[in-house]
Amino acid sequence: MSLDLPPVAPAVTAELVQGLTPRLRKRLDSGITKLATRPSVRDGDTVRIAVDDDTHLELHAPGGTVTSTDAIRCGCLLAPDCLHRAAAASAAPIAEPEPEPEPDSDSDSDSEPQSQSQSLPDAKPASVDEDTPGTPDTQSASPTEPETPTPDQRAAAQAMYDAAAAVLEAGTDGSGAVLQAELLRAAHSARISGLPRIAASAVSVVTQLRAARSADPAYRLAELTAALREVLVTAHRLPGSTGPELTTLRGTARQPYTPDGSLRLYGLFSEPVLTATGYAGAVTWTADAEGRLYTVSDVVPGGPGRAVGAADRSVRIGDTALTHRELSRAGLAVSGATVSPTGRLGAGAGVRAVRASGTAWREDPLAGLWERPVADQVSRALTGGNGLLFLDVTLIGTVREAAGDCLLADCDGLTLRLAAAQDHPALPYRDNLRLLSAAPGTRLRVVARLDPSPLPRALLLATDHPRDPGAHLDLGLNRLQHADLPAPAMEPAGSTPAPDEAPLHLLRRRVHQAASAGRRVLAFPGDSATDSRRLGRHGLACAGDLLDELHSAAADRSRDVFGRLVPADINRFAHAWLAAAHYTEEVDRSLCAAAWGADPALPPAP
C-alpha cells in the first residue's frame, strides 16, 4: 500500500463497511486497490487524497489515530455512504486501543499490546462485580460460586467464532475487506464486553490477512494459522469457562504492577521488537543476583526504522540516562520498583533508578543462568515461562530448511538448530547467522528463545563475542564482521541434510492449506486414505481420523429438492479444522519436550 495513512480504529472500519450497499461491497477490494494509486498529501494531522480531479478524501487523525467515522470525509455525491470512505479505512493500518496515561503512583499499568500467544494466569479479572464483598461472607455457609461469562461476553464470543469461521471458509484470497471488517466488528464488540485477549487475536488475524493479500514479504502462513487457531479456540472455550480459566481466556488489556522494593539488576541483552500489528521498539533483559529476569521496554507504534533505532533511546525508568544498548552491558540500581506479572519494570513517578556496574556472562551472578540444566529450562519454557534458553554450544555447520538455512550446534551432545529470530531485512539476525556458520568448532555462550518443534530448535537472540568472551553481541542490533570470527577450529561441515520429516506434517500441511486457501482446497476430489493409513502405521491413528474428518467436512455439500447446492456447513468445517490445529500444536509440544529430554508437565516457573 503506497498511501501514508494514519491508523484507523477497528470500529470505524467496521461501521463504514457496514454502511455500504451490497453493490458497493462487491467493489470494495477493487476500490482499495484504485485508491492506493491516487496522490496524497499529509498536512499535520490530516491526510488528503485526490480521488479524482474534482473529489478529495480527507482523514483527520488528532493524536495520530482516526477514532470516529466523522473524521473521514469525502466530497463525492454518494457521501457519507460512499465507497471511498470505506476503502480508505480498510487500506489504513489498524489502530490499537488508546492507552491510558501512565500513572504517577506505584500502581503502574502496562499499556503495550498483549500478544495473542500470551496468557496471564496471575492477572486479575478485567471487571469485578460491584456487589463482591471485601471480606468473606459470614452469613452464608456455602462457598462463593465461580464467576461465569456474562451474556454480552457469550454473544461476543459467538460473533467472533462466526466471523473467524467465515474467514477460514474463504481463505486469504477470499477474505477481502468485507470479511475483514466483520472480524474487526467482532473484535470491537469483544473489547467493549471485557474480552481483550480475543479482540487482540482477531486484529492480528486481520493484519496477517492484509499482509498475505498484499504479498508482504514479512507474511508467514504459520503465524496466520496460529492467530486464527487462537481466535477460534478462545471463542469456543469461553462460553463454558468459569473461574481461573475464564480469567485467562478473557485476558487483560493492562497488566497490574505491584511494588517490589529495591532491585540490583545486571544487563543481559537487548532485542528489537517488530510486530505484525504495527508496533516497534526494543526490550532489554536484565537479571538480579538470584537469576530472576526483568525487562525494560520501549515499544510503541512504528516500523522497522524504530525497531533499529530504539536501542539508542534512553530507558524509561527513573532518572537514568542509559540507553537500551548501554543497559544491556551495564547495571541498574532501582528503588521503589514496580513489576508486572510478566517481569516488566514500571516507570511511575515513585520509581528511582541510577546506573550501576554490570558483569560479564561468564561471571557471577549472571553465570548461574547457564548452569541450570537445559531440560529444566525447556520444561519451564513449555509451561508458561518466558521462553528464554541459556546455552553453551559448539558450532557445527548448517542445515537446510524450508524457510532457509539454520545454524547447527552441539549442546551437551544434543544437536540443536539455531534460527534467526526475525527475517526482516532491516534487522541483522539472518546476516549474523550466516557469518557464524562460517566458523565451525567455535564454542559460544548464547541466549535463545525456544521454538517448539519435533526437533531441538531455538531462535538465536544474543551470543558472547567469538574473540572476546568478556563481551556479548545482540544479534538483532549488532552486525558481526569477518574480523570478529576466529579461525575455523574444524573443516566446515557444509549443508547437513535434514532428517525425514515426521508423518504429522501430513495433517499440519492440510491445516495450513485450509488457512491459506479456504475450505474449497480440501474439497477437491482426492484420496486421503493413503495419508491416513501412513499416520496410523506410525502410531498417529488420531491424526488420521482428524485428517479424514477435515476432508469430509470440507467436501460436505448437499442439494435441495431442486438439485441446487445448499450453503456449506462452515461450523462443521471450523470445528474439524480447529480440532486438527489444536492436535498438531499439542503433539508438536510433546515432541519438542521429548527431543530436549524435558518434562512438559513441569509446573510453570514462579
Secondary structure, DSSP 8 states (H G I E B T S, - for coil): -------B-HHHHHHHHHTS-HHHHHTHHHHHHHHTTS-EEEETTEEEEESSSS-EEEEE-GGGSB-SGGGEEE-STTTTS-HHHHHHHHHS-B---------SSS--EE-S---TT---TTS--S---TT--SS--TT--S--------HHHHHHHHHHHHHHHHHHHHHHHH--HHHHHHHHHHHHHHHHTT-HHHHHHHHHHHHHHHHHHTT-TT--HHHHHHHHHHHHHHHHHGGG--HHHHHHHH--SSEE-EEEEEEEEEEEEEEEEE-TTSEEEEEEEEE-TT--EEEEEEEEE--HHHHHHGGGSB-SSTT---BHHHHTTSEEEEEEEEE-TT-BB---TT-EEEEE----TTSTTGGGGGGS-HHHHHHHHHTTS--EEEEEEEEEEEEEETTEEEEEEEETTEEEEEEES---TTSSHHHHHHHHTT-TT-EEEEEEEE--SSS-EEEEEEEE-SS-TT-EEETTT----GGGS---SS----EE------TTHHHHHHHHHHHHH-THHHHSS---HHHHHHHHHTT-HHHHHHHHHHHHHHH---B-TTS-B----HHHHHHHHHHHHHHHHHHHHHHHHHHHT--TTS----
